[in-house]
Amino acid sequence: MANHPMALETVAVSVAEDALEAYEAALANACETVGFFRDHDTGIWRVEGVKPVGVNEAELASSLAVAAMLTGASPVLQRSATAADGWLARTYAAFPEQLIGRRFAVRGTHLNGPRTPARITLTLDAGLAFGTGEHGSTRGCLVALEVAARRRPRRILDIGTGSGILAMATARLLHRAVLATDIEPWAVRVAAQNAALNRVAHLVTVRLADGWRDPLVRRHGPYDLVLANILARPLSLMARDLARYLTPGGTAILAGLLGNQARWVLAAHRAQGLRLERMLPQGPWTTIVVRK
């Protein structure tokens, strides 16, 4: 776990459900860790992140502006001081080892006990903003991956890799090479570090790339398996390219979707000739598995 400056702050917004994904992504661009909590009486979601005071202010402002443009919602940004020691203690306590599906165990770097037998253990920093296995979309992808792996895909792409958890899980499960991409430089750096930590750096190639627009991504296709745990809107916009660069019989695992978004994302992919294989709900989130 990297050392954090003593002066930390929590930044938070309160939004309706249809704006949740955009504001979660916005805070993730600037914060060390991000969480969201629903008020069951009002249905309003509180999205909050922790960051060093004065750090990533430009990224935060620009990301919030994009979220406001996409959703039409402009919530007030709230700030409050956060004690570093207290935040680390709460983060560790909230991130015990997680057993996901039948094959995976995800644990933080702060855990030193024996590993769970007969599980593929993925070790990650508990302070990562996205992709530690706690998020319903990540869990759904890992469960879907267990089934997709039975087809023994050879060419594999992970778009929006974040922490690299899905690329690492795929590499460990299949012993195959995985191309992992993200549009955020910090994610590329973190994913590469995690691949090394989990001893799959020889299998996981991490690159800065804007999805299918990148020549490297297109050149390495077509793919037998594509994992894309991003957001509903970009998933829908990329449906045509996904269909083009997926092999016949190939599988795509699509996530980052709230339950009420899954149908229109699925409709965009059906329009490109892909068919639904499975839908996996995980709390408010849904993972879609489609095939060509």
Disulfide bonds with the S-S distance in Angstrom:
none
